[in-house]
Amino acid sequence: MNKMKLLIVDDEKDLCRILADRLNILYGISPDVAHSGDDALEMVRKKGYDVVVLDIEMPGIDGIETLKRIKEINPKIQVVLFTGHGSDETRRMGEVLGAFSYVDKIDGLPKLAPMIEGAFRLRKVLEDTYADAAMNEYN
């Protein structure tokens, strides 16, 4: 796998550290970490991330609003919602706003890495598709 640019957004600092360590072991990447929606949005504006792992329940701007704003900044960024406080309503809202997937913290930790990998693959396909369309425009 090419080096993915990954951002983990969660107000639980220990969880962020554990996820970052596991992803480093699995993929050899060092994800960036933000502990609030505001910090995440600032980082997304400054750096071109491929995938964002995003908690829903956070102080300040919640994950759903953060997802909406991330997609406004760059719709190609893939977002995996990762929450312990989810509901069918938040799952549907995430889908409507363009989240790649939704993983429950309680039983979904083993599912998270494959979801991140799938999101990264989709991000690269979108990048290639846009590049092909741009090249066709000039031919």
C-alpha positions as CSV (number, residue, x, y, z in Angstrom):
1,M,0.0,0.0,0.0
2,N,1.3,3.5,-0.8
3,K,1.7,5.7,2.2
4,M,-1.6,7.0,3.2
5,K,-2.1,10.4,4.8
6,L,-4.4,9.6,7.7
7,L,-6.0,11.8,10.3
8,I,-7.6,10.3,13.5
9,V,-10.1,12.6,15.2
10,D,-11.3,11.7,18.7
11,D,-11.4,13.4,22.0
12,E,-10.2,10.2,23.7
13,K,-6.5,10.8,23.7
14,D,-5.6,7.2,24.8
15,L,-7.7,5.7,22.0
16,C,-6.0,7.9,19.5
17,R,-2.6,6.8,20.7
18,I,-3.6,3.1,20.5
19,L,-5.1,3.5,17.0
20,A,-2.0,5.4,15.8
21,D,0.3,2.6,17.2
22,R,-1.7,-0.2,15.6
23,L,-1.9,1.5,12.2
24,N,1.8,2.2,12.3
25,I,2.4,-1.5,12.9
26,L,0.0,-2.6,10.2
27,Y,0.8,-0.1,7.5
28,G,4.0,1.7,8.6
29,I,2.3,5.0,8.7
30,S,2.2,7.7,11.4
31,P,-1.3,9.1,11.5
32,D,-1.9,12.7,12.5
33,V,-4.2,13.2,15.5
34,A,-6.8,15.8,16.4
35,H,-8.9,15.9,19.5
36,S,-11.7,18.2,18.3
37,G,-13.6,19.0,15.2
38,D,-12.2,22.5,15.0
39,D,-8.6,21.1,15.1
40,A,-9.4,18.5,12.5
41,L,-10.8,21.1,10.1
42,E,-7.8,23.3,10.5
43,M,-5.5,20.3,9.7
44,V,-7.6,19.2,6.7
45,R,-7.3,22.7,5.3
46,K,-3.5,22.6,5.6
47,K,-2.7,19.0,4.6
48,G,-4.2,16.8,1.9
49,Y,-5.5,13.7,3.8
50,D,-6.6,10.6,2.1
51,V,-8.7,9.2,5.0
52,V,-10.1,10.6,8.2
53,V,-11.2,8.4,11.1
54,L,-13.8,10.5,12.9
55,D,-15.6,10.2,16.2
56,I,-19.1,11.5,16.3
57,E,-19.5,12.5,20.0
58,M,-17.0,15.2,20.7
59,P,-17.2,18.5,22.6
60,G,-17.6,21.6,20.3
61,I,-18.3,20.7,16.7
62,D,-19.6,17.1,16.6
63,G,-18.5,14.5,14.1
64,I,-21.4,14.8,11.8
65,E,-20.9,18.6,11.4
66,T,-17.1,18.0,11.0
67,L,-17.8,15.4,8.3
68,K,-20.0,17.9,6.5
69,R,-17.3,20.5,6.6
70,I,-14.5,18.1,5.6
71,K,-16.5,17.2,2.5
72,E,-17.0,20.9,1.7
73,I,-13.2,21.4,1.9
74,N,-12.4,18.3,-0.2
75,P,-15.1,15.8,-1.3
76,K,-12.5,13.2,-2.2
77,I,-11.3,12.7,1.4
78,Q,-12.8,9.5,2.7
79,V,-14.2,9.5,6.2
80,V,-14.7,6.5,8.4
81,L,-17.0,7.3,11.3
82,F,-15.8,5.5,14.4
83,T,-18.1,5.9,17.4
84,G,-19.3,4.4,20.7
85,H,-22.4,6.6,20.8
86,G,-23.9,5.9,17.4
87,S,-27.5,5.4,16.4
88,D,-29.3,4.5,13.2
89,E,-30.0,8.2,12.7
90,T,-26.3,9.2,12.9
91,R,-25.4,6.2,10.6
92,R,-27.9,7.4,8.0
93,M,-26.8,11.0,8.3
94,G,-23.2,9.9,7.8
95,E,-24.1,8.1,4.7
96,V,-26.1,11.0,3.3
97,L,-23.1,13.3,4.0
98,G,-20.7,11.0,2.2
99,A,-19.0,9.0,4.9
100,F,-17.2,5.9,3.5
101,S,-18.3,3.7,6.4
102,Y,-19.5,3.6,10.0
103,V,-17.8,1.4,12.6
104,D,-18.9,0.9,16.2
105,K,-16.1,1.3,18.8
106,I,-17.7,-1.3,21.0
107,D,-17.3,-4.3,18.7
108,G,-15.8,-2.8,15.5
109,L,-12.1,-2.4,16.3
110,P,-11.1,-5.4,14.2
111,K,-13.2,-3.9,11.3
112,L,-11.5,-0.5,11.5
113,A,-8.2,-1.3,9.7
114,P,-9.9,-3.0,6.7
115,M,-12.4,-0.1,6.5
116,I,-9.5,2.4,6.5
117,E,-7.7,0.4,3.8
118,G,-10.9,0.3,1.7
119,A,-11.4,4.0,2.1
120,F,-7.8,4.6,1.0
121,R,-8.3,2.5,-2.1
122,L,-11.4,4.4,-3.0
123,R,-9.6,7.7,-2.5
124,K,-6.8,6.6,-4.9
125,V,-9.4,5.5,-7.5
126,L,-11.1,8.9,-7.2
127,E,-7.7,10.6,-7.6
128,D,-6.9,8.5,-10.7
129,T,-10.4,9.1,-12.1
130,Y,-10.1,12.8,-11.8
131,A,-6.6,12.7,-13.3
132,D,-7.8,10.7,-16.2
133,A,-10.7,13.1,-16.8
134,A,-8.4,16.1,-16.7
135,M,-6.0,14.4,-19.2
136,N,-8.9,13.6,-21.5
137,E,-10.0,17.3,-21.3
138,Y,-6.7,18.3,-22.9
139,N,-6.5,15.6,-25.5
